[in-house]
């Protein structure tokens, strides 16, 4: 797993785990069960955040199959609330 650390207009990439998830029914991430509506929305938000960070630091953002598939699922199958 690759993690990104931002510091003073620089991006450092660490190949280590920074977040640990608890595997119990009371954990905060329990509402994001795999392949549910919330899971797909959260996944797209992660891609959009990475795109935002890439643009902010003038880095290349490569469109992956994962991003495109997540985008299609969100656009056609998930109805997001308009803000």
Residue, then its C-alpha position, 0 to 999 in steps of 0.5 A: x500500500x502506498x501512502x502520500x504525505x504532503x509537506x510544504x509543497x512537496x509530496x513524499x510517498x511512503x510504502x508503509x501502513x499509516x492507518x489501521x482499521x478495526x474489524x468489529x461491528x462497532x468500528x467507524x468504517x463499518x458503514x462502508x461495507x464493500x460494494x455498497x452505495x457508501x463504499x462507491x461514493x467514498x472510493x470516488x472521493x478518494x480518487x477525486x482527492x488524489x486528483x486534487x492533490x496531484x494538480x495542486x503540486x503539478x504532478x501527473x495524474x494517470x487515469x486508471x481503469x479503477x478510477x474510470x470504473x468507479x466513475x461509471x458506477x457513481x455516475x450511472x448507478x449511485x444517486x449522489x445528493x446535490x449540494 
